[in-house]
């Protein structure tokens, strides 16, 4: 009953993505909505990784952020029973030591450039990455493309620069928006950050199904 309407849409393909092993890195404004989408769509093997605690400034865009001061992954384990949660800071050292091989897809929703580059170098064949969702207000501008073909996004430009600097020769898909930033500060609107997360989820399902 719970997933009947999802099955009506995907039919036999539902079983394929239901059993996919998904690793979601970062559960903030983008990642929390990606998690919600994966969970409600029926994906049963989801592992989330984050180290942060909720702050009052998260409440404009993050699922679970009413629980100020609590560890994000612990709150989300309560909200989404059955997921796997790892409380860890995603930095270069963590990426280097973590085993990505048992996952079908790696979804990157973190902000740290150095860690994003490390993830790309280690897991790019199964990676889908979110770029800059802040400072924007129009979700209809969101696109999915090769990281090398992203444009109009200063954060994505910085990622491309650092990948080249690191000698990275691979490729992976990125969620980005070429919308002109509306402010210099890190302002954010859930209509965009949430839509980045939903796009990340949607593209992950398409990737599993090879659509």
C-alpha positions as CSV (number, residue, x, y, z in Angstrom):
1,X,0.0,0.0,0.0
2,X,2.7,2.5,1.0
3,X,4.4,2.6,-2.4
4,X,1.5,1.7,-4.6
5,X,1.5,5.0,-6.5
6,X,5.3,4.8,-7.0
7,X,4.8,1.3,-8.5
8,X,2.0,2.6,-10.8
9,X,4.6,5.0,-12.2
10,X,7.7,2.8,-12.4
11,X,6.0,-0.7,-12.7
12,X,8.7,-3.5,-12.7
13,X,11.5,-0.9,-12.5
14,X,10.5,-0.2,-8.9
15,X,12.2,-3.3,-7.7
16,X,15.5,-2.2,-9.3
17,X,15.9,1.1,-7.5
18,X,14.2,-0.2,-4.3
19,X,17.2,-2.5,-3.7
20,X,19.9,0.0,-4.8
21,X,22.6,0.8,-2.2
22,X,22.8,4.6,-1.9
23,X,25.4,6.6,0.0
24,X,24.3,10.2,0.7
25,X,27.0,12.6,1.9
26,X,25.7,15.6,3.7
27,X,22.1,16.0,4.9
28,X,21.7,19.8,5.0
29,X,19.5,22.0,2.8
30,X,20.1,19.8,-0.3
31,X,20.8,16.4,1.3
32,X,17.8,16.3,3.6
33,X,15.4,16.8,0.8
34,X,17.3,14.2,-1.3
35,X,16.9,11.8,1.6
36,X,13.2,12.5,1.9
37,X,12.7,11.8,-1.8
38,X,14.7,8.6,-1.8
39,X,12.9,7.3,1.3
40,X,9.4,8.1,0.1
41,X,10.2,6.6,-3.3
42,X,10.9,3.3,-1.7
43,X,14.7,3.0,-1.7
44,X,15.5,0.7,1.2
45,X,19.3,0.8,1.6
46,X,20.2,4.4,2.3
47,X,23.3,5.4,4.3
48,X,23.7,9.1,5.3
49,X,26.9,10.7,6.5
50,X,27.2,14.1,8.4
51,X,28.8,15.4,11.6
52,X,26.9,18.6,12.1
53,X,24.2,19.6,14.7
54,X,21.1,21.6,13.9
55,X,21.3,25.4,14.4
56,X,18.4,27.9,14.3
57,X,19.8,29.3,11.1
58,X,19.1,25.9,9.4
59,X,15.4,26.2,9.9
60,X,14.7,28.0,6.7
61,X,15.8,25.0,4.5
62,X,16.6,21.8,6.4
63,X,14.3,18.9,7.2
64,X,14.6,18.0,10.9
65,X,16.0,21.4,11.9
66,X,13.4,22.0,14.6
67,X,15.6,19.8,16.7
68,X,18.1,22.6,17.5
69,X,21.4,21.3,19.0
70,X,20.8,17.7,18.1
71,X,23.1,15.7,15.7
72,X,21.5,15.7,12.3
73,X,22.1,12.1,11.4
74,X,20.5,11.0,14.7
75,X,17.4,13.1,14.2
76,X,17.0,11.8,10.6
77,X,17.3,8.2,11.8
78,X,14.3,8.9,14.0
79,X,12.4,10.5,11.1
80,X,13.3,7.9,8.6
81,X,13.4,4.5,10.3
82,X,15.6,1.9,8.7
83,X,18.2,4.2,7.2
84,X,21.9,3.8,8.1
85,X,23.6,6.8,9.7
86,X,27.3,7.6,10.1
87,X,28.2,10.6,12.3
88,X,31.5,11.7,10.7
89,X,33.1,14.9,9.3
90,X,33.5,14.4,5.6
91,X,37.0,15.6,5.0
92,X,40.0,14.4,2.8
93,X,41.2,12.0,5.5
94,X,37.7,10.5,5.9
95,X,37.2,10.1,2.2
96,X,40.6,8.4,1.9
97,X,39.8,5.8,4.5
98,X,36.2,5.1,3.6
99,X,35.1,2.1,1.5
100,X,32.8,3.3,-1.3
101,X,32.9,0.0,-3.1
102,X,29.7,-1.5,-1.6
103,X,27.5,1.3,-2.8
104,X,25.8,1.5,-6.2
105,X,25.7,5.3,-6.1
106,X,27.4,8.1,-4.2
107,X,25.4,11.3,-3.8
108,X,27.5,14.4,-2.8
109,X,25.5,17.2,-1.1
110,X,28.4,18.7,0.9
111,X,29.9,22.2,0.6
112,X,33.6,21.6,1.4
113,X,35.6,22.0,-1.9
114,X,38.6,19.9,-0.8
115,X,36.4,17.0,0.3
116,X,34.3,17.2,-2.9
117,X,37.6,16.9,-4.9
118,X,38.7,13.9,-2.9
119,X,35.3,12.3,-3.4
120,X,35.4,12.9,-7.1
121,X,38.9,11.4,-7.4
122,X,37.9,8.3,-5.4
123,X,34.3,7.6,-6.5
124,X,33.6,9.4,-9.7
125,X,32.3,6.4,-11.7
126,X,29.3,6.2,-9.3
127,X,29.1,9.9,-8.3
128,X,26.4,12.5,-8.7
129,X,27.3,15.8,-7.1
130,X,25.4,19.0,-6.1
131,X,27.1,22.3,-6.7
132,X,25.9,25.7,-5.6
133,X,22.3,26.1,-4.5
134,X,22.7,29.2,-2.3
135,X,22.0,32.8,-3.4
136,X,19.4,31.8,-5.9
137,X,15.6,31.8,-6.1
138,X,14.4,30.1,-9.3
139,X,14.3,26.3,-9.2
140,X,13.3,26.1,-12.9
141,X,16.9,27.1,-13.7
142,X,18.4,23.8,-12.3
143,X,20.2,21.6,-14.7
144,X,22.1,18.3,-14.8
145,X,25.3,17.9,-16.8
146,X,28.8,16.7,-16.8
147,X,30.8,18.6,-14.2
148,X,33.0,19.8,-17.2
149,X,29.9,21.3,-18.9
150,X,28.5,23.2,-16.0
151,X,28.3,26.9,-16.5
152,X,27.2,30.2,-14.9
153,X,27.7,28.8,-11.4
154,X,30.7,30.3,-9.4
155,X,30.9,27.3,-7.1
156,X,30.9,24.8,-10.0
157,X,33.6,26.9,-11.6
158,X,35.7,26.6,-8.5
159,X,35.2,22.9,-8.5
160,X,36.3,22.6,-12.1
161,X,39.4,24.6,-11.4
162,X,40.4,22.5,-8.4
163,X,39.7,19.3,-10.4
164,X,42.0,20.4,-13.1
165,X,44.6,21.5,-10.6
166,X,44.5,18.0,-9.0
167,X,45.0,16.4,-12.4
168,X,41.5,14.8,-12.5
169,X,40.7,13.2,-15.8
170,X,37.4,11.6,-15.0
171,X,33.9,12.7,-15.3
172,X,30.6,12.7,-13.4
173,X,27.2,14.3,-13.4
174,X,26.6,17.5,-11.4
175,X,23.4,19.3,-10.4
176,X,23.8,23.1,-10.9
177,X,22.1,26.3,-11.7
178,X,23.3,29.1,-14.0
179,X,21.0,31.6,-12.3
180,X,22.7,34.8,-11.5
181,X,23.4,35.0,-7.7
182,X,21.1,37.5,-6.0
183,X,23.3,38.4,-3.1
184,X,27.0,38.2,-2.0
185,X,26.2,36.7,1.3
186,X,25.2,33.0,1.7
187,X,21.5,33.6,1.5
188,X,19.3,30.6,0.7
189,X,15.7,29.7,-0.3
190,X,14.3,26.3,0.3
191,X,12.5,26.5,-3.1
192,X,16.0,26.1,-4.7
193,X,17.9,24.1,-2.1
194,X,15.1,21.6,-1.7
195,X,14.8,21.4,-5.5
196,X,18.5,20.6,-5.8
197,X,17.9,17.7,-3.4
198,X,14.9,16.5,-5.3
199,X,16.8,16.7,-8.6
200,X,19.6,14.8,-7.0
201,X,17.2,12.0,-6.0
202,X,15.4,12.0,-9.3
203,X,18.6,11.7,-11.3
204,X,19.9,8.9,-8.9
205,X,16.8,6.9,-9.7
206,X,17.2,7.5,-13.4
207,X,20.8,6.5,-13.1
208,X,19.9,3.2,-11.4
209,X,17.3,2.5,-14.0
210,X,19.6,3.6,-16.9
211,X,16.9,6.0,-18.2
